[in-house]
Amino acid sequence: MALRELRANVLRTALSALGMIIGVASVIAVISVTEGVSQRIMKDAQALARNLVIVSPRREPGEDFTIPFKADDAMAIRAGVTGIAEVAPSVADYYIVIANGRETATQVIGTTREMFTIRSWTIAEGRAFTRAETSLGSPVCLLGKATRTELYGLQSPVGQTLRVGNFSCEIIGVIDKSLSADVDSDADDMVVTPLTAYQRRLANDTDVDRILVTAQTAGLIIPVIRQVRELMRERRGITGERKNNFAVADIRDQARRTQRMMTRLGQGVAGVAAISLLVGGIGIMNVMLVTVTERTREIGIRLAVGAQQGDVLLQFVVEAVVLALAGGVVGLALGLVMAWGTGMVIGIPAAITFEAVALGLCIPTLVGVAFGFFPALRASRLDPIEALRHE
């Protein structure tokens, strides 16, 4: 009976369900895309992590600057901390680089050979710089794939010269996309040069932005963090209750914090999108009130031939629920399509969870009951005699 009544006024039914369709579609799309991004963050963090610990300077309370590290700090970690596998200091900044008659803005990174292991960088063409070139500060560099494409297209850049300000270097290789490329875009858009060359020819100082340390096993991460923290406090002259002017963090902890932030952001956006569900519920209430008015005589006949108030109440509640659920099903399908399309655009597959699908079906049902109850109650309380007289 409910389906028959909805089919009798297709246009009105469609317009009434439109708010529900938009609301459910928006909520499903936001939840699915956010969940997909969160899962990718954790997946890539696991690929990037390799038991990775990042040591970086930070501001002291009340200060407007940070105290950078030195390459000697990385050497001290290598010599004084047990349970580590690799240590790589790095420094980076954005520059205009010129090569092959073209120029582009990209990140230039100065680091050591160990970074290739830590970041899972592989060589697509050419070779990596040697330890001797790192020690001597040789003017050599490697390009990320995006930078290579921007400057050379499909041509091989190996053996060519690249200029960064007054610094010219020979391109000796191209870095392939690493396992970490989705969370660390540097893996595609960058120029990598030996740390000493960067410091002498670009930065004109011996500062280091951060130090990357990998533990030998996951179980050694916490002991490594503790040892690094104690060593850095000693080397930076921090005593007593003074707060650290540096941070030592497990990359997976950072990923989890980012994941929680993304989840909260998704929940907030989904909450805003859920306002459409309220609008859809009001639309359902309005159309049910109109329906009750139009079918007053029918209600009177039902009551006159023995229908109880509960029967009439149930009839109209069911109609409201079916209307809302129909909108929810359409909205669910539309939301899944939107999530899939968004995932294709941003390059991260949306995660369709059982919870999201259940939400897309349960919420319309609850909205239908909540907003359909008042019109149904009004219909059940009609006086049969007055209802039969209604024209």
C-alpha positions as CSV (number, residue, x, y, z in Angstrom):
1,M,0.0,0.0,0.0
2,A,2.9,2.4,0.9
3,L,4.6,1.7,-2.4
4,R,1.3,2.2,-4.3
5,E,0.8,5.6,-2.7
6,L,4.3,6.7,-3.5
7,R,3.9,5.6,-7.2
8,A,0.7,7.5,-7.4
9,N,2.6,10.8,-7.0
10,V,6.0,10.1,-8.5
11,L,7.1,13.7,-8.9
12,R,6.1,14.7,-5.3
13,T,7.7,11.5,-4.0
14,A,10.9,12.3,-5.8
15,L,11.0,15.9,-4.6
16,S,10.2,14.9,-1.0
17,A,13.0,12.3,-1.1
18,L,15.5,14.7,-2.6
19,G,16.7,16.1,0.7
20,M,17.2,12.6,2.0
21,I,19.1,11.6,-1.1
22,I,21.4,14.5,-0.9
23,G,22.0,14.1,2.8
24,V,22.7,10.4,2.7
25,A,24.9,10.7,-0.4
26,S,27.0,13.5,1.2
27,V,27.5,11.6,4.4
28,I,28.4,8.4,2.7
29,A,30.8,10.1,0.3
30,V,32.6,12.0,3.1
31,I,32.9,9.0,5.4
32,S,34.2,6.8,2.6
33,V,36.7,9.2,1.2
34,T,37.9,10.1,4.7
35,E,38.3,6.5,5.7
36,G,40.1,5.8,2.4
37,V,42.6,8.6,3.1
38,S,43.1,7.5,6.7
39,Q,43.8,3.9,5.6
40,R,46.2,5.2,3.0
41,I,48.0,7.3,5.5
42,M,48.6,4.3,7.8
43,K,49.5,2.0,4.9
44,D,52.0,4.4,3.6
45,A,53.3,5.2,7.0
46,Q,54.0,1.5,7.5
47,A,55.8,1.4,4.2
48,L,57.7,4.6,5.0
49,A,58.4,3.7,8.6
50,R,60.9,0.9,8.5
51,N,61.2,1.5,12.3
52,L,61.8,5.2,11.5
53,V,62.4,7.9,14.2
54,I,62.6,11.5,13.2
55,V,64.7,14.0,15.2
56,S,63.8,17.6,14.5
57,P,64.4,21.0,16.2
58,R,61.5,22.9,17.7
59,R,61.0,26.3,19.3
60,E,61.6,26.8,23.0
61,P,58.7,28.4,24.8
62,G,58.9,32.2,24.3
63,E,61.4,31.9,21.4
64,D,60.8,32.8,17.8
65,F,63.5,30.6,16.3
66,T,64.8,27.0,16.4
67,I,68.3,25.8,17.1
68,P,69.3,23.6,14.2
69,F,71.3,20.4,14.4
70,K,74.7,19.8,13.0
71,A,76.1,16.9,11.0
72,D,78.1,16.0,14.1
73,D,74.9,15.3,15.9
74,A,74.0,12.6,13.4
75,M,77.5,11.2,13.9
76,A,77.1,11.2,17.6
77,I,73.8,9.3,17.3
78,R,75.5,6.7,15.1
79,A,78.3,6.3,17.6
80,G,76.4,6.6,20.9
81,V,73.0,5.0,20.4
82,T,72.6,1.2,20.4
83,G,70.1,-0.7,18.3
84,I,70.1,1.6,15.3
85,A,70.4,0.6,11.7
86,E,70.8,3.8,9.7
87,V,71.3,7.5,10.4
88,A,70.8,10.2,7.8
89,P,71.0,14.0,8.4
90,S,69.2,16.2,5.9
91,V,68.5,19.8,5.0
92,A,66.1,21.1,2.5
93,D,64.6,24.2,1.0
94,Y,62.7,25.3,-2.2
95,Y,64.7,26.8,-5.0
96,I,64.3,27.7,-8.7
97,V,66.3,25.1,-10.6
98,I,67.4,25.6,-14.2
99,A,68.3,22.9,-16.7
100,N,67.8,22.1,-20.4
101,G,66.6,25.7,-21.0
102,R,63.8,25.3,-18.6
103,E,63.2,26.2,-14.9
104,T,61.0,25.0,-12.2
105,A,60.5,25.5,-8.4
106,T,61.3,22.3,-6.5
107,Q,62.7,21.1,-3.2
108,V,66.5,20.7,-3.1
109,I,67.6,18.2,-0.4
110,G,71.1,17.8,1.0
111,T,71.6,14.4,2.6
112,T,73.8,11.4,2.9
113,R,73.8,8.1,1.1
114,E,71.9,6.4,4.0
115,M,68.8,8.3,3.1
116,F,68.3,6.1,0.0
117,T,67.9,3.1,2.3
118,I,65.7,4.9,4.9
119,R,63.4,6.4,2.3
120,S,63.3,3.3,0.0
121,W,64.6,5.4,-2.9
122,T,65.5,3.3,-5.9
123,I,67.5,4.5,-9.0
124,A,65.5,4.6,-12.2
125,E,68.5,5.9,-14.3
126,G,72.1,6.5,-13.5
127,R,73.5,6.0,-10.0
128,A,73.4,7.4,-6.5
129,F,76.3,9.5,-5.2
130,T,79.1,7.7,-3.4
131,R,80.4,8.1,0.2
132,A,83.5,9.8,-1.2
133,E,81.3,12.3,-3.1
134,T,79.4,13.0,0.1
135,S,82.6,13.6,2.1
136,L,84.1,15.8,-0.6
137,G,80.9,17.8,-1.3
138,S,81.1,16.9,-5.0
139,P,78.8,18.9,-7.2
140,V,76.5,16.0,-8.2
141,C,72.8,15.6,-7.9
142,L,69.8,13.3,-8.7
143,L,66.4,14.3,-9.9
144,G,63.0,13.0,-8.7
145,K,60.7,11.8,-11.5
146,A,58.4,14.8,-11.5
147,T,61.4,17.2,-11.7
148,R,63.0,15.1,-14.4
149,T,59.7,15.2,-16.4
150,E,59.3,19.0,-15.9
151,L,62.8,19.8,-17.1
152,Y,63.6,17.0,-19.6
153,G,60.4,15.4,-20.6
154,L,61.2,11.9,-21.8
155,Q,64.9,12.7,-22.4
156,S,67.6,11.2,-20.2
157,P,69.1,13.9,-17.9
158,V,72.1,11.8,-16.9
159,G,75.3,13.6,-17.6
160,Q,73.6,17.0,-18.0
161,T,74.1,20.1,-15.8
162,L,71.6,21.6,-13.5
163,R,71.9,25.0,-11.9
164,V,70.5,26.2,-8.6
165,G,71.4,29.8,-8.0
166,N,75.2,30.0,-8.3
167,F,75.5,26.2,-7.7
168,S,75.9,24.0,-10.7
169,C,75.9,20.2,-10.4
170,E,76.1,17.2,-12.7
171,I,73.0,15.1,-12.9
172,I,74.1,11.5,-12.2
173,G,70.7,9.8,-11.8
174,V,66.9,9.8,-11.5
175,I,65.2,8.6,-8.3
176,D,62.3,6.3,-8.9
177,K,59.0,6.6,-7.1
178,S,59.6,5.2,-3.6
179,L,57.3,3.3,-1.3
180,S,56.7,6.5,0.6
181,A,55.7,8.7,-2.4
182,D,52.1,9.0,-1.5
183,V,52.9,10.4,2.0
184,D,56.2,12.0,1.1
185,S,55.8,13.9,-2.2
186,D,59.5,14.6,-2.2
187,A,59.9,11.2,-3.7
188,D,58.7,12.6,-7.0
189,D,59.4,16.4,-6.9
190,M,62.9,17.0,-5.7
191,V,66.6,17.4,-6.4
192,V,69.0,15.5,-4.1
193,T,72.6,16.4,-3.6
194,P,75.3,15.5,-1.1
195,L,74.8,17.2,2.3
196,T,78.3,18.8,2.3
197,A,77.7,20.2,-1.2
198,Y,74.4,21.7,-0.2
199,Q,75.9,23.3,3.0
200,R,78.9,24.7,1.2
201,R,77.4,25.9,-2.0
202,L,73.8,26.7,-1.2
203,A,73.2,27.2,2.5
204,N,76.7,28.6,3.4
205,D,76.4,27.0,6.8
206,T,76.6,23.7,8.6
207,D,73.0,23.4,9.8
208,V,70.9,20.3,9.5
209,D,67.0,20.4,9.5
210,R,66.4,17.0,10.8
211,I,68.0,13.6,11.4
212,L,66.3,10.4,10.4
213,V,67.2,7.3,12.4
214,T,66.0,3.7,11.9
215,A,65.9,1.1,14.6
216,Q,67.1,-2.4,13.9
217,T,63.7,-3.9,14.9
218,A,60.3,-2.5,15.9
219,G,60.9,-3.6,19.4
220,L,63.9,-1.3,19.7
221,I,62.1,1.9,18.6
222,I,61.2,3.0,22.2
223,P,64.8,2.4,23.6
224,V,66.3,4.2,20.6
225,I,64.0,7.2,21.1
226,R,64.9,7.3,24.8
227,Q,68.7,7.1,24.0
228,V,68.4,9.7,21.3
229,R,66.5,12.1,23.5
230,E,69.0,11.8,26.3
231,L,72.0,12.2,24.0
232,M,70.5,15.3,22.3
233,R,69.7,16.9,25.7
234,E,73.3,16.4,26.7
235,R,74.7,17.8,23.4
236,R,72.4,20.8,23.4
237,G,73.1,21.6,27.1
238,I,69.5,21.0,28.4
239,T,69.5,20.2,32.1
240,G,67.1,19.8,34.9
241,E,63.5,20.6,34.2
242,R,64.1,22.6,31.0
243,K,62.0,21.5,28.2
244,N,63.5,20.0,25.1
245,N,64.1,22.3,22.1
246,F,63.9,19.3,19.8
247,A,61.4,16.5,19.1
248,V,62.0,12.8,18.7
249,A,59.1,11.0,17.2
250,D,58.1,7.6,15.7
251,I,56.8,8.2,12.2
252,R,53.9,5.9,13.0
253,D,52.8,8.0,15.9
254,Q,52.7,11.0,13.6
255,A,50.7,9.0,11.1
256,R,48.2,8.0,13.8
257,R,47.8,11.6,14.9
258,T,47.2,12.6,11.3
259,Q,44.7,9.7,11.0
260,R,42.8,10.9,14.1
261,M,42.8,14.4,12.7
262,M,41.4,13.2,9.4
263,T,38.8,11.2,11.2
264,R,37.7,14.2,13.2
265,L,37.7,16.4,10.1
266,G,35.6,13.8,8.3
267,Q,33.2,13.6,11.2
268,G,32.8,17.4,11.2
269,V,32.2,17.6,7.5
270,A,29.8,14.6,7.7
271,G,28.0,16.5,10.5
272,V,27.5,19.5,8.3
273,A,26.4,17.3,5.5
274,A,23.9,15.6,7.8
275,I,22.0,18.9,8.0
276,S,20.6,17.8,4.7
277,L,19.0,14.9,6.5
278,L,17.2,17.3,8.7
279,V,16.0,19.1,5.7
280,G,14.9,15.9,4.1
281,G,13.0,14.9,7.3
282,I,11.1,18.2,7.3
283,G,10.3,17.6,3.6
284,I,8.9,14.1,4.4
285,M,6.8,15.6,7.3
286,N,5.4,18.2,5.0
287,V,4.4,15.8,2.3
288,M,2.9,13.4,4.8
289,L,0.8,16.2,6.3
290,V,-0.4,17.0,2.8
291,T,-1.1,13.4,2.2
292,V,-3.2,13.1,5.4
293,T,-5.3,16.1,4.3
294,E,-5.8,14.7,0.8
295,R,-6.8,11.3,2.1
296,T,-9.0,12.4,4.9
297,R,-12.1,10.7,3.4
298,E,-10.1,7.4,2.9
299,I,-9.0,7.5,6.5
300,G,-12.6,8.0,7.6
301,I,-13.8,5.0,5.6
302,R,-11.1,2.8,7.1
303,L,-12.0,3.9,10.6
304,A,-15.7,3.4,9.9
305,V,-15.3,-0.2,8.7
306,G,-13.3,-1.2,11.8
307,A,-9.7,0.0,11.5
308,Q,-8.2,0.9,14.8
309,Q,-6.2,4.1,15.4
310,G,-3.1,2.0,15.7
311,D,-3.7,0.6,12.2
312,V,-4.0,4.1,10.7
313,L,-0.9,5.2,12.6
314,L,1.1,2.2,11.4
315,Q,0.0,2.8,7.8
316,F,1.2,6.3,7.6
317,V,4.4,5.7,9.6
318,V,5.2,2.9,7.2
319,E,4.6,5.2,4.2
320,A,7.0,7.8,5.8
321,V,9.6,5.1,6.4
322,V,9.3,3.7,2.9
323,L,9.6,7.2,1.5
324,A,12.7,8.0,3.6
325,L,14.2,4.5,3.0
326,A,13.8,4.8,-0.8
327,G,15.6,8.2,-0.6
328,G,18.3,6.6,1.5
329,V,18.9,3.7,-0.9
330,V,19.2,6.1,-3.8
331,G,21.4,8.4,-1.7
332,L,23.5,5.4,-0.7
333,A,24.1,4.4,-4.3
334,L,24.8,8.0,-5.3
335,G,27.2,8.4,-2.3
336,L,29.1,5.3,-3.3
337,V,29.5,6.7,-6.9
338,M,30.6,10.1,-5.5
339,A,33.1,8.4,-3.2
340,W,34.5,6.3,-6.1
341,G,34.7,9.3,-8.4
342,T,36.4,11.4,-5.7
343,G,38.9,8.6,-5.1
344,M,39.7,8.4,-8.8
345,V,40.4,12.2,-8.9
346,I,42.6,12.3,-5.8
347,G,44.3,9.0,-6.5
348,I,43.3,7.4,-3.2
349,P,40.6,4.7,-3.3
350,A,37.6,5.4,-1.1
351,A,37.0,2.8,1.7
352,I,33.4,1.5,1.6
353,T,32.8,0.2,5.1
354,F,29.9,-1.8,6.5
355,E,29.3,0.9,9.0
356,A,28.9,3.5,6.3
357,V,26.4,1.3,4.4
358,A,24.5,0.5,7.6
359,L,24.4,4.2,8.4
360,G,23.0,5.0,5.0
361,L,20.1,2.6,5.6
362,C,19.5,3.2,9.3
363,I,19.4,7.0,9.4
364,P,16.7,7.3,6.7
365,T,14.6,4.7,8.7
366,L,15.0,6.7,11.9
367,V,14.2,9.9,10.1
368,G,11.1,8.4,8.5
369,V,9.8,7.2,11.9
370,A,10.7,10.5,13.6
371,F,9.2,12.9,11.0
372,G,6.4,10.6,9.9
373,F,5.0,10.0,13.4
374,F,3.3,13.3,13.9
375,P,1.4,13.2,10.5
376,A,0.5,9.6,11.2
377,L,-0.7,10.4,14.7
378,R,-2.8,13.3,13.3
379,A,-4.3,10.9,10.8
380,S,-5.1,8.2,13.4
381,R,-6.9,10.8,15.6
382,L,-9.4,12.0,12.9
383,D,-13.1,11.7,13.8
384,P,-14.6,9.1,11.4
385,I,-17.8,11.1,11.0
386,E,-16.0,14.3,10.2
387,A,-13.5,12.5,8.0
388,L,-16.4,11.0,5.9
389,R,-17.9,14.4,5.4
390,H,-14.6,15.8,4.1
391,E,-14.6,16.8,0.5
